[in-house]
């Protein structure tokens, strides 16, 4: 066999073996270590606490019964409860800019010439927000750092059948999948009393950003009615000092203010 051909084939085999080892048959089946729910929860919270500031931009896709939408999004956040978000449509059309601080909301919609103001509990609806959440919970959901509930009474922690994740079964029938690396929550599923799925949150393709593991893609799906929101981050920066005016929104004169 030609010497160069042999080297090329050998290189291909090594590359294929590497990727299979990362994603399939050659993966080590070493059992996950047993761990108490309290310890695992504290480790997740400790990991989340490593994030102080966040800046990201990416693609936003919404699919619902009314139709579909694709646009871009920019997000800046300062932990624990300050968030700025801007959504643009095709051709860079400015659709909405929002600021969340504490539990207060300000949302400017240029095409309507309206500024909506109020508190997050005034817009809570299952088809929009999967949790009874405050701004800090919404912020963590958008950034990809979910935290498990504090109530551990009667909840059960087990290991998934594929031996790659922990599964937390909560008293309200929520199921939470936890990746041991981080550790981070990669999936959250809520069911109703009839064991029907109401909504899911998923984080995929986690990457290390200055010691914080964040998903590149976040997908939130509600089922009653069916609606799916996908956020794909193209660029992310963490723990950088934000400018003093990072959360400012320029609002022109003559805009109508509407209370939520």
C-alpha positions in Angstrom: 0.0 0.0 0.0 1.2 3.5 -0.8 2.8 5.0 2.3 0.9 8.3 2.0 -2.4 6.5 1.4 -1.7 4.4 4.5 -1.1 7.5 6.6 -4.3 9.1 5.3 -6.4 6.1 6.1 -4.9 5.8 9.5 -5.6 9.5 10.2 -9.2 9.0 9.1 -9.6 6.0 11.4 -8.2 8.0 14.3 -10.6 11.0 13.7 -13.6 8.7 13.3 -12.7 6.8 16.5 -12.3 10.1 18.4 -15.8 11.3 17.4 -17.4 8.0 18.1 -15.7 8.0 21.4 -17.2 11.4 22.2 -20.7 10.5 21.0 -21.5 6.8 21.0 -20.2 3.3 21.2 -16.8 4.0 22.6 -18.0 6.1 25.5 -17.0 5.0 28.9 -19.9 3.5 30.8 -18.4 4.3 34.2 -21.3 4.7 36.7 -22.2 8.2 37.8 -21.3 8.6 41.5 -24.1 8.6 44.0 -24.8 12.0 45.5 -27.3 13.5 47.8 -29.9 15.9 46.4 -28.9 18.6 48.8 -25.2 18.4 47.7 -26.1 18.4 44.0 -28.5 21.3 44.4 -25.8 23.3 46.3 -23.3 22.5 43.5 -25.7 23.8 40.8 -26.4 26.9 42.8 -22.7 27.4 43.3 -22.1 27.1 39.5 -24.9 29.6 38.8 -23.3 32.1 41.2 -20.2 32.2 39.0 -22.1 34.2 36.5 -22.1 37.9 37.2 -22.7 39.5 33.8 -23.8 38.2 30.4 -23.8 39.6 26.9 -25.1 37.6 24.0 -26.5 37.8 20.5 -28.2 35.1 18.4 -31.1 33.9 16.4 -34.7 33.7 17.7 -37.3 31.4 16.3 -41.0 31.3 17.4 -43.4 28.7 16.1 -47.1 28.8 17.2 -50.6 28.2 16.0 -50.7 31.7 14.6 -47.6 31.2 12.4 -43.8 31.4 12.7 -41.2 34.1 13.2 -37.5 34.3 12.7 -35.4 37.2 13.9 -32.3 38.1 15.9 -31.9 38.9 19.5 -29.4 40.8 21.7 -29.4 40.2 25.5 -27.4 41.8 28.3 -27.8 40.8 31.9 -26.5 41.6 35.3 -27.1 39.1 38.0 -29.4 38.5 39.9 -32.3 40.4 38.3 -31.4 42.9 35.7 -32.0 42.2 32.0 -32.0 44.1 28.7 -33.3 42.5 25.5 -33.7 43.7 21.9 -35.5 41.8 19.2 -35.1 42.5 15.5 -37.1 41.1 12.6 -36.0 40.5 9.0 -33.9 43.3 7.4 -33.0 44.5 10.9 -36.4 45.9 11.7 -36.6 47.0 15.3 -39.5 45.1 16.8 -39.1 45.4 20.6 -36.7 46.5 23.3 -37.3 45.5 26.9 -35.8 46.2 30.3 -36.5 44.1 33.4 -35.2 45.3 36.7 -36.3 43.7 40.0 -39.9 42.8 39.2 -40.6 45.8 37.0 -40.9 45.7 33.2 -40.6 48.3 30.5 -41.2 47.2 26.9 -40.9 49.6 23.9 -42.6 48.5 20.7 -41.7 51.0 17.9 -44.1 49.7 15.3 -47.0 50.3 17.7 -45.5 53.5 19.1 -46.3 52.1 22.6 -44.3 51.6 25.8 -45.7 48.9 28.1 -44.9 49.2 31.8 -45.8 47.1 34.8 -44.7 44.1 36.8 -43.9 40.6 35.6 -46.7 38.9 37.6 -49.2 41.0 35.5 -48.2 39.2 32.3 -47.8 35.7 33.6 -49.6 33.2 31.3 -48.7 29.6 30.8 -48.4 29.9 27.0 -45.8 32.6 27.5 -43.9 31.8 30.7 -43.6 28.2 31.8 -43.0 29.1 35.4 -44.7 31.2 38.0 -41.5 33.1 37.7 -39.9 36.3 38.7 -37.4 38.3 36.7 -34.5 36.4 38.1 -36.0 33.0 37.0 -36.8 34.4 33.6 -33.3 35.7 33.3 -31.8 32.3 34.2 -34.1 30.6 31.7 -32.9 32.9 28.8 -29.3 32.5 29.7 -29.5 28.7 30.3 -28.7 28.5 34.0 -31.8 26.9 35.6 -31.8 26.1 39.3 -33.8 23.4 41.0 -36.6 24.2 43.5 -35.5 24.6 47.1 -38.3 22.3 48.4 -36.7 18.9 48.7 -39.4 17.2 50.7 -40.5 13.9 49.2 -38.6 14.6 45.9 -36.5 11.8 44.4 -33.0 11.9 42.8 -32.0 9.1 40.5 -29.6 8.3 37.7 -30.9 8.2 34.0 -31.0 4.8 32.2 -28.1 5.9 29.9 -26.0 6.6 33.0 -25.1 10.1 31.8 -27.4 12.4 33.8 -29.2 12.7 37.1 -33.0 13.0 37.2 -34.8 14.9 39.9 -38.5 14.1 40.3 -40.2 16.8 42.2 -43.4 16.7 44.3 -45.3 18.7 41.7 -44.4 16.0 39.1 -41.7 18.2 37.5 -38.8 16.2 36.0 -35.4 17.8 35.9 -32.4 16.3 34.0 -29.0 17.3 35.4 -25.7 17.0 33.6 -22.9 16.1 36.1 -20.4 18.4 34.4 -21.0 21.8 35.9 -23.4 20.6 37.2 -26.1 22.1 35.0 -29.7 21.5 34.3 -30.2 20.4 30.6 -34.0 19.7 30.6 -37.0 20.6 32.7 -40.4 19.1 32.1 -43.7 19.8 33.8 -46.8 17.6 33.7 -50.3 18.1 34.9 -52.4 15.8 37.1 -53.2 13.7 34.1 -49.5 13.1 33.4 -49.7 15.2 30.3 -46.7 17.4 29.5 -47.5 21.1 29.9 -44.1 22.5 28.9 -40.4 21.7 28.5 -37.2 23.8 28.8 -34.0 22.4 27.2 -30.5 23.6 27.0 -28.2 22.0 24.4 -24.6 22.1 23.3 -23.1 23.5 26.6 -19.8 25.4 26.3 -17.5 26.8 28.9 -17.5 30.6 29.1 -14.9 31.7 31.7 -15.7 28.9 34.1 -19.5 28.9 33.5 -21.1 26.2 31.3 -23.8 27.7 29.2 -25.9 26.2 26.4 -25.6 27.5 22.9 -29.2 26.6 22.2 -32.2 27.0 24.4 -35.6 25.7 23.5 -38.9 26.3 25.4 -42.0 24.4 24.4 -45.5 24.8 25.7 -48.2 22.3 24.6 -51.5 23.9 25.6 -51.6 25.7 23.2 -48.6 24.4 21.2 -45.8 27.0 21.0 -42.1 26.7 20.7 -39.4 29.4 21.2 -35.8 28.6 20.2 -32.9 30.8 21.1 -29.5 30.0 19.4 -26.6 32.1 20.7 -24.0 33.0 18.0 -21.8 34.9 20.4 -21.6 35.1 24.2 -19.4 37.0 26.7 -19.5 36.5 30.4 -18.3 38.4 33.5 -17.2 41.5 31.7 -17.8 45.0 33.2 -21.0 46.5 31.7 -21.2 50.2 30.7 -23.1 52.4 33.1 -25.9 52.9 30.4 -26.0 49.2 29.4 -29.7 48.9 30.1 -30.9 52.3 28.7 -33.7 52.4 26.1 -34.1 55.5 23.9 -37.8 56.4 23.7 -38.9 59.2 21.4 -41.4 61.9 22.3 -45.1 61.2 21.7 -45.0 57.6 22.6 -48.1 56.2 24.3 -47.6 54.5 27.7 -49.8 51.5 28.5 -50.1 49.8 31.8 -49.9 46.0 31.7 
